[in-house]
C-alpha cells in the first residue's frame, strides 16, 4: 500500500500527488519513472517521477486524466492509497556541468523536466527553462521551476501568460540571440518534442527528449514500448526513456500512442456507468 | 517380499485412464480449464496400474526427485492426505506441476509399463492429489525447523524462486521473495493462460508458502529498487537466489514489426493473463482481439497465444518455418490447439507485416519454405522457395520466436559473470554464481526452458544455499552418481 500524503489539483484534470514510497524515494534520479496501479482490475500506468524526498520517503507524481485509469486515480485524495507503485524504472537522465542548458516543459511535461532542470542547476550549469501551456490555468509548477532554473521563460498558446506562442518560438529566439546552448532537454507532447528536435537539428544543438510510449511491465519483458531510434528498435523502459531527439522516429511513436484510442473510449464508458 | 518388477499381477489389463476434458467446440469460447481432472475412483484405478518398482526409473526423470511410487501408492490406498504429503516433501508446487510439466519427456517416458503399454499417468495423479487437498481444505504444512537466524532473499517469485523459498523456509531460515510485478507467480501468472493453469491454483500454492512464513514483497525490481549488493550489505541477507526469468522478447527484424497490432507473445499473454485483458473492459487493460490473428513460432508460448486468440473470437493461424515434427511445443499442446480448430501454416516464414495509414496491421506477407540440410540443432534447416510469397489478411500478429536475457538485473551487478548470451553463469551442481552467496537458476541461467527445469534448478540451489549459510562443506564430488543406481 502506498499512501497519498498530499494531493493538489493543479487544474481540473491535472493532479499532483506526494506518495509514500520510501524505497523508491531513496533511489529516484532525474529522468526515471514509476508504474502505478489502482484497484484489482487496474492498468499499469507509467509516470515520470517529478520530485522525491528521501527524508520524508515520498515521491511526487503529476498526471493528467486522459483515460479511465488516470480518471480513477484523479479521484483519490490525501489519505487514500495506490495499490502498486514500482520503480525507479528506466535509465536516469545524463546530467553534468555544462555552460547553458535549456529545459523545455510542454503542458504536463513540465513535471518530468523539473528534476532534470534542478539536476543540471545543482551540477553548476546555467539553466534556462521554457514552460509552455495552452493557457494560464493549465500552466503547472511555475514556482518549482523558478527554483530549479536560473531563468524561466513562459509562453501560452492564447497569450494569457507570458509570451503568446509555442515553446519553439521562445527557443528559436534564444538560438537567434546567439545563446551558446550546450543541450536542450524537451519533455511534453510528442508533436512538441518533434518540433523542438526539428528546430535544433540544423543548428547542431544536442537535444534530449523523454519518450512516453505505451508500456505494460516497464522492465523490458513485453516490448510494448518499442520505439525506433536511429533506425534501431529500442525499448523505452530499459533503454530510455531519454533519447536523442534528432534520431527518434516521431511519426511511428505518434501512431503507436494511438493504438488503443477506441478501446480507451469504451473503457471510459464503463466508468460512466459505474459512477452513475 | 517378492520382486514386483517381474510378472506384475493382472494390473497390465487396466488401460491408462483418460482425463475428461471440456469439449473442443465449447472451450474455444471460454477461459475455463480444459481438463477436468480425475475423480477419486478414476485416480485410484489409475494408481493401481503402478507396479511399485523397487528401483523406480520414473524418479530419476523428475527434476525435483519426487517419490513417485510413494505418492501413487497412497492414492491407490485411498489415503489422499498421505499422497499430497509425500508430494510436498520434494515439490512445493504440485498443483502447478501436475498441469504444466512435460511428463511425457520426464517421468512417464521412463515408466517401465511403457515398454508394453501406456505409462502410468503420473502427471494426472499428481494433479489429482494436489486438487484434492485444495478442495478439501485439509492443507498439511510441512514441518519447519527451528529458526536459524539466517536471512535469504529470493529475487523473482516464479517457479525457481518459489521452490527455493519453500525449501529454505522449512530449514528454519527467514525467506523474503522480491517480485517486480504487482502479483507473484512469474510466468505462472503472466504467461501460462487460465485455461491451462488457473490463477487461483497459483495463488493457493503461494498462500501455502506464506503460511509457512515466506514473505512475498511485490513491486520490487532488484537491480533498480535495490541492488544485490545492498540486499547483502545493508539489508542483511546471508544469501540471494536470482530467479528473474529471461524475458526480453525477440522480434524477427522484418519490416512492419512496430505496426499497431503486432505483439510479442510476452506482451499479448501478459495483457491477457496478468492484466485481465481477455475480460476488457471489465478489466482496464485493453488487448487487440483481432478478427484474424497470426502467431509466429512453434513453441508452447505460441500455442498458448494461439489458443488465447481463438478464445477471444479470432481466427487463429500458427505460422511456423519448419514442419510439425520440429515444433518445440508439447505434443499435448499442439493436439489441443488442433482440436480447437487452430490453423497451421508449416514451412512458412513471415517476410514483412503490412499496415494502413493509421499504422495498423492489415496483413502479413509470408514465404513458403522447404527443409534442407540439418543445422547445428540437428533439425533440418528451412530454405525459402523462390516466388512462393503470399499474404495472410491478418489484423493482429503475435511474435513468439523466443526471448533473450533481460539486462536489467545483470547490468546493475558488478562481478556477476555472464555467458556470451548474457545469461548468468551458475555452477551446474550448486547454482552458485561468481559472487559468493549469490545463486541463480531458471531461465536467467538456461535461456527459455520449462517450469519444472526452473524448479529443479531451485531445488539444487536451495541445498547449496543452505550449506553455504550454515557453513557446511559441499559434499565431495562422487564420480558414481547414486541417482543412476536408484
Boltz contact constraints between the chains, C-beta under 6 A:
constraints:
  - contact:
      token1: [A, 23]
      token2: [B, 225]
      max_distance: 6.0
  - contact:
      token1: [A, 37]
      token2: [B, 182]
      max_distance: 6.0
  - contact:
      token1: [A, 41]
      token2: [B, 276]
      max_distance: 6.0
  - contact:
      token1: [A, 41]
      token2: [B, 283]
      max_distance: 6.0
  - contact:
      token1: [A, 41]
      token2: [B, 284]
      max_distance: 6.0
  - contact:
      token1: [A, 42]
      token2: [B, 284]
      max_distance: 6.0
  - contact:
      token1: [A, 43]
      token2: [B, 284]
      max_distance: 6.0
  - contact:
      token1: [A, 43]
      token2: [B, 285]
      max_distance: 6.0
  - contact:
      token1: [A, 68]
      token2: [B, 284]
      max_distance: 6.0
  - contact:
      token1: [A, 69]
      token2: [B, 284]
      max_distance: 6.0
  - contact:
      token1: [A, 84]
      token2: [B, 182]
      max_distance: 6.0
  - contact:
      token1: [A, 84]
      token2: [B, 219]
      max_distance: 6.0
  - contact:
      token1: [A, 86]
      token2: [B, 219]
      max_distance: 6.0
  - contact:
      token1: [A, 216]
      token2: [B, 270]
      max_distance: 6.0
  - contact:
      token1: [A, 219]
      token2: [B, 180]
      max_distance: 6.0
  - contact:
      token1: [A, 219]
      token2: [B, 221]
      max_distance: 6.0
  - contact:
      token1: [A, 219]
      token2: [B, 408]
      max_distance: 6.0
  - contact:
      token1: [A, 220]
      token2: [B, 248]
      max_distance: 6.0
  - contact:
      token1: [A, 220]
      token2: [B, 406]
      max_distance: 6.0
  - contact:
      token1: [A, 220]
      token2: [B, 408]
      max_distance: 6.0
  - contact:
      token1: [A, 221]
      token2: [B, 247]
      max_distance: 6.0
  - contact:
      token1: [A, 221]
      token2: [B, 266]
      max_distance: 6.0
  - contact:
      token1: [A, 222]
      token2: [B, 266]
      max_distance: 6.0
  - contact:
      token1: [A, 222]
      token2: [B, 267]
      max_distance: 6.0
  - contact:
      token1: [A, 222]
      token2: [B, 270]
      max_distance: 6.0
  - contact:
      token1: [A, 223]
      token2: [B, 249]
      max_distance: 6.0
  - contact:
      token1: [A, 223]
      token2: [B, 264]
      max_distance: 6.0
  - contact:
      token1: [A, 223]
      token2: [B, 267]
      max_distance: 6.0
  - contact:
      token1: [A, 224]
      token2: [B, 267]
      max_distance: 6.0
  - contact:
      token1: [A, 226]
      token2: [B, 258]
      max_distance: 6.0
  - contact:
      token1: [A, 238]
      token2: [B, 408]
      max_distance: 6.0
  - contact:
      token1: [A, 252]
      token2: [B, 258]
      max_distance: 6.0
  - contact:
      token1: [A, 255]
      token2: [B, 359]
      max_distance: 6.0
  - contact:
      token1: [A, 259]
      token2: [B, 260]
      max_distance: 6.0
  - contact:
      token1: [A, 260]
      token2: [B, 286]
      max_distance: 6.0
  - contact:
      token1: [A, 263]
      token2: [B, 286]
      max_distance: 6.0
  - contact:
      token1: [A, 266]
      token2: [B, 281]
      max_distance: 6.0
  - contact:
      token1: [A, 267]
      token2: [B, 281]
      max_distance: 6.0
  - contact:
      token1: [A, 270]
      token2: [B, 281]
      max_distance: 6.0
